[in-house]
């Protein structure tokens, strides 16, 4: 795995942790001291991963440029396609 993939995996884990803590908070309430400490620790971890990504540019996601030609698409691509929200041209709505 590349550095970018590893940092992204860590961020996903922190997202999962945040969701799990939110579910736990529903059971324990937001006034639970230990839960607040874990939430604070999770926030610090998120900030640290953001700093890590900023310090190591190789961890930045790379945006790829996709060239889209100006020429019209081949009409056969749309041969059997329904218009979204409008429906098929040769049928009526029920």
QUIGIBEL-V146619 format. One record per backbone hydrogen bond with DSSP energy under -1.0 kcal/mol. NH is the residue of the N-H (numbers start at 1). CO is the residue of the C=O. If there is no record, write none. Layout:
[[NH/CO] [NH/CO]]
This chain:
[[6/2] [7/3] [8/4] [9/5] [10/6] [11/7] [12/8] [13/9] [14/10] [15/11] [16/12] [17/13] [18/14] [19/15] [20/16] [21/17] [22/18] [23/19] [24/20] [25/21] [26/22] [28/24] [29/25] [36/32] [37/33] [38/34] [39/35] [40/36] [41/37] [42/38] [43/39] [44/40] [45/41] [46/42] [47/43] [48/44] [49/45] [50/46] [51/47] [52/48] [53/49] [54/50] [55/51] [56/52] [59/56] [60/57] [77/74] [78/75] [79/76] [81/78] [83/87] [86/83] [87/83]]
